[in-house]
């Protein structure tokens, strides 16, 4: 399940990042488009957050099923946490830039 959640979350984060880039690009020339792109970015970021929460639940359950957790599971989880933390922070910062 972690691999599945990782893939889904990355797609949502990539979408959120692309939408906010477009929002910044069109803010001055087509403000209504900019706003729509911001809204879509926000939705994608919310999707990524929900998927992250599901991945966290899956990791906790998987971890509880083993006496000794396989290293690849911990590595996968670390990859998910790192990607989410880095990308979501960057996207939120871009949203702040848009709102200035």
N, C-alpha and C positions, 0 to 999 in steps of 0.2 A: 504493500500500500504506500509506503514512503516514496518509492520511485514514482508512482502515479501522482501523488500529491505534489512532489517536487516539479514534475513536468507541468501540471496544471498551474501551479503557483507562478512558475517562471513565465508562462504564457500571459497570465494576467498582469504581472509586473511589467513585462515588455510592452503590453498594450497600454498600460497606464502611462508609461514613460513616453511612448510615441504620441499619445494624445496630448499630453501636457506640452511636449515640444511643438506640436501643431498649434496649440492654444497660444503659446508665446509668439509663434510666427505670425498668426493672423490677428492678434489682439488689436493692433493699430489699424489695419486695413479693413478687416471684417470683424468687428467686435462681437456680433451675434454668433459667428462661427467660433470665435475664441471661447466664448462662454459655453457653447455646446461641447467643444473639445475638453474644457475643464470638467464639465459634468461627466463626460464619458471617462475621463481619467480617474475621477473620484470613484466612479462605479467600479472600474477595473481594480483600483487599489483596495476597495472594500471587498471585492471578490477574493483578491490575494490574501487579505487578512483572514477571511473566513476559512480559506483553504489552509492557511498556516495553522489556525486553531485546530482544524481537523487532523492535520499532520501531527501536531503536538499530542493530541489524544491518541492517535495511532501509535506514535512512538512510545508513549507511556504504557499503553497496553502491551505492546510488543516486548518492551523492556521487562515488564512484569512476568512475561511468559518464560523467561530464561533465567537460569541460575547465574550464568555468565553470558552477558550480552555479546553477540558476535561483533567484532570490530567494525565490519562494514556497516552495521546498523547505526552505530555511534557516529561514524564518519558521514553517513548519509544525512543524519540529523544535523550535524554540525554544518554541513553544506547548506541545508535548508535554512537554518537560523542565520548564517552569514549572509546568504543571498537576500533573504527577507529584510534583515536589518539594514544592509547597505542600500538596497534598491528603494525600499520604502522611505528611508530618510532622504535620499536624493530626490525622489518624486515629491515628497512633502515640501522640500526646500524650493523646488521649481514652482509648486503651487503658491508658495509665499512670494516668489518673484513675480508671478502673474498678478497677484493681488496688490502689488505696490504701484 
